[in-house]
Amino acid sequence: MSILKKPIVTEKATGLNEKSQYAFEVAIDANKVQIKKEIEQLYGVTVLGISTIRTIGKVKSKFTKGGAVSGRRPHGKKAIVTVKEGDIIDFYNGL
């Protein structure tokens, strides 16, 4: 199983690229050492630091003809990765 699920490409996350930082959605049980090892191996960059964020899935309610249905979005984990000045991770051209 891969530690990295997908890169996060939102307006806020793309703004981090100017500071040599990149955002990834990662496996919920991944630690910083595993994340660093996989990013350095996949993208060939030097990782200087990693910040991780656990997100709790929010409760959603939906009203249908049959009544109210409630559920929850899944929990997740994000990693903000700082790479060495000059190293670039290009999500758009593939690996």
NUDRENMAR-804014 format. One record per residue: x, z, y of N, C-alpha, C, O in turn. Coordinates in steps of 0.001 Angstrom, whole numbers, padded with zeros to 6 digits, always signed. Layout:
NUDRENMAR-804014
XZYXZYXZYXZY;...
This chain:
NUDRENMAR-804014
+000834+000000-001171+000000+000000+000000+000888+000000+001248+001888+000717+001302;+000530-000785+002223+001296-000895+003447+000958+000255+004401-000192+000687+004490;+001965+000732+005099+001774+001792+006090+001086+001230+007331+000169+001850+007869;+001532+000048+007789+000957-000587+008970-000286-001369+008575-000226-002218+007685;-001417-001093+009231-002640-001838+008954-002726-003082+009833-002901-004194+009334;-002600-002883+011164-002663-004018+012083-002162-003583+013450-002215-002399+013784;-001678-004524+014237-001310-004180+015614-002570-004031+016460-003588-004665+016186;-002497-003207+017468-003610-003037+018398-003334-003922+019601-002352-003724+020317;-004207-004901+019821-004010-005870+020906-005190-005755+021867-006063-006622+021909;-005198-004674+022634-006194-004486+023677-005482-004608+025023-004255-004693+025080;-006247-004615+026081-005638-004735+027406-004716-003547+027694-003626-003721+028238;-005147-002369+027335-004341-001173+027579-003071-001183+026718-001987-000862+027206;-003204-001547+025454-002046-001575+024552-001073-002685+024933+000138-002514+024795;-001579-003810+025406-000705-004905+025822+000069-004531+027079+001190-005005+027269;-000498-003697+027937+000202-003221+029124+001414-002362+028789+002348-002266+029585;+001401-001738+027614+002543-000931+027173+003765-001786+026865+004890-001288+026899;+003559-003075+026564+004667-003952+026184+005721-004055+027283+006893-004286+026985;+005330-003888+028543+006283-003940+029642+007269-002776+029579+008387-002880+030083;+006857-001666+028960+007721-000489+028814+008372-000459+027433+008838+000594+026998;+008411-001596+026738+008979-001709+025388+008254-000810+024396+008873-000237+023499;+006925-000688+024562+006114+000092+023637+005048-000792+023009+004507-001686+023660;+004751-000536+021745+003769-001319+021004+002860-000370+020239+003299+000691+019798;+001583-000749+020077+000601+000095+019402+000204-000525+018063+000010-001736+017959;+000088+000313+017055-000299-000110+015710-001348+000839+015156-001347+002032+015460;-002243+000295+014339-003123+001128+013530-002381+001337+012220-001923+000377+011601;-002262+002593+011795-001474+002914+010604-002330+003687+009603-003426+004148+009923;-001806+003816+008386-002493+004591+007350-002592+006041+007797-001680+006564+008437;-003692+006680+007461-003970+008033+007956-002989+009066+007404-002789+010111+008023;-002375+008797+006256-001432+009755+005671+000024+009389+005946+000926+010002+005376;+000271+008395+006816+001636+007958+007131+002305+008940+008079+001662+009502+008965;+003615+009143+007883+004356+009990+008811+005289+009115+009654+005415+007915+009411;+005937+009727+010644+006744+008969+011598+007943+008285+010940+008318+007182+011337;+008540+008923+009949+009691+008345+009262+009278+007070+008523+009986+006066+008582;+008150+007103+007836+007657+005923+007114+007308+004802+008084+007616+003640+007820;+006671+005134+009202+006281+004131+010193+007525+003466+010777+007581+002242+010895;+008516+004267+011139+009759+003733+011714+010454+002795+010735+010891+001710+011119;+010557+003203+009482+011236+002398+008461+010545+001051+008278+011212+000020+008189;+009218+001052+008223+008490-000192+007995+008565-001134+009202+008695-002345+009025;+008487-000599+010425+008562-001448+011614+009946-002063+011745+010067-003249+012053;+010988-001278+011517+012347-001820+011596+012575-002883+010537+013270-003868+010787;+012003-002695+009367+012170-003656+008272+011379-004946+008530+011896-006040+008307;+010130-004825+008997+009285-005999+009202+009684-006826+010420+009730-008055+010354;+009971-006151+011532+010176-006867+012788+011634-006960+013209+011928-007665+014175;+012558-006291+012540+013973-006372+012863+014312-005810+014242+015141-006380+014952;+013691-004714+014627+013937-004080+015919+014470-002666+015683+014383-002142+014573;+015020-002054+016731+015485-000675+016663+014430+000224+017314+014134+000090+018501;+013872+001136+016528+012837+002050+017024+013502+003293+017601+014294+003952+016927;+013173+003612+018861+013727+004784+019526+012813+006000+019412+013300+007129+019363;+011499+005791+019370+010578+006912+019289+009197+006471+018845+008820+005308+018990;+008446+007427+018298+007085+007151+017825+006186+008315+018220+006540+009479+018027;+005023+007993+018772+003977+008979+019032+002786+008608+018168+002382+007446+018134;+002222+009578+017472+001064+009300+016630-000168+010000+017188-000079+011061+017807;-001322+009375+016950-002592+009879+017450-003609+009796+016321-003829+008720+015765;-004234+010927+015974-005314+010921+014986-006626+010758+015733-006885+011478+016697;-007447+009826+015302-008741+009611+015947-009850+010010+014972-009788+009709+013780;-010844+010679+015496-011984+011116+014699-013105+010102+014898-013437+009748+016030;-013683+009638+013797-014764+008666+013873-015990+009235+014549-016425+010346+014243;-016542+008466+015469-017668+008998+016221-018978+008778+015476-019119+007810+014728;-019932+009676+015681-021231+009616+015020-022087+008578+015729-022186+008577+016956;-022698+007704+014957-023555+006661+015507-024957+006830+014931-025118+007144+013751;-025961+006622+015764-027361+006656+015323-027990+005304+015592-027659+004637+016573;-028890+004909+014725-029548+003622+014860-031018+003822+014515-031347+004433+013498;-031884+003313+015351-033313+003449+015099-033852+002131+014558-033684+001081+015178;-034496+002192+013404-035067+001014+012767-036552+001249+012528-037073+002320+012840;-037231+000256+011979-038657+000416+011672-038892+001531+010662-039925+002201+010696;-037938+001727+009772-038081+002754+008746-037747+004148+009238-037947+005118+008507;-037249+004273+010446-036876+005578+010986-035435+005557+011459-034791+004509+011512;-034955+006713+011792-033598+006838+012311-032592+006842+011160-032811+007476+010127;-031502+006134+011356-030413+006103+010393-029159+006544+011141-028845+006008+012204;-028457+007503+010594-027238+007932+011264-026052+007717+010341-026186+007719+009118;-024910+007534+010941-023696+007315+010182-022501+007706+011028-022644+008270+012112;-021344+007403+010525-020119+007768+011226-019116+006639+011087-018977+006044+010018;-018416+006348+012180-017308+005403+012120-016155+006073+011388-016063+007300+011385;-015282+005303+010773-014198+005916+009997-013151+006597+010881-012933+006201+012026;-012502+007640+010323-011377+008289+010986-010193+007329+010932-010173+006420+010101;-009209+007518+011805-008057+006635+011811-006835+007299+012405-006856+008470+012784;-005769+006519+012476-004518+006992+013045-003845+005833+013747-003812+004717+013227;-003299+006099+014947-002587+005082+015719-001164+005547+015944-000884+006745+015958;-000265+004588+016121+001125+004903+016439+001548+004085+017648+001349+002871+017684;+002133+004750+018640+002729+004085+019785+004236+004098+019534+004848+005164+019463;+004832+002912+019401+006227+002780+019015+007037+002309+020213+006690+001313+020848;+008121+003024+020524+009040+002622+021579+010257+001982+020927+010902+002588+020071;+010571+000750+021336+011717+000041+020776+012832-000044+021819+012615+000205+023005;+014028-000399+021351+015195-000504+022230+014963-001570+023289+014327-002590+023022;+015477-001335+024487+015363-002287+025599+015908-003643+025162+017032-003736+024669;+015117-004683+025343+015535-006028+024950+014951-006481+023619+014849-007683+023374;+014564-005542+022750+013915-005915+021484+012452-006238+021764+011797-005567+022561;+011954-007268+021102+010572-007706+021308+009884-007845+019955+010463-008371+019004;+008644-007369+019878+007793-007601+018712+006746-008615+019143+005959-008352+020052;+006736-009773+018494+005809-010847+018864+004703-010915+017814+004931-011382+016699;+003495-010445+018174+002372-010430+017245+001774-011818+017038+001137-012063+016014;+001965-012722+017984+001252-013982+017990+001926-015084+017181+001249-016018+016751;+003224-015006+016961+003921-016039+016200+004163-015658+014753+004823-016396+014022;+003644-014524+014330+003783-014116+012940+005136-013486+012683+005909-013234+013607;+005409-013238+011410+006677-012589+011033+007762-013591+010822+008891-013220+010501;
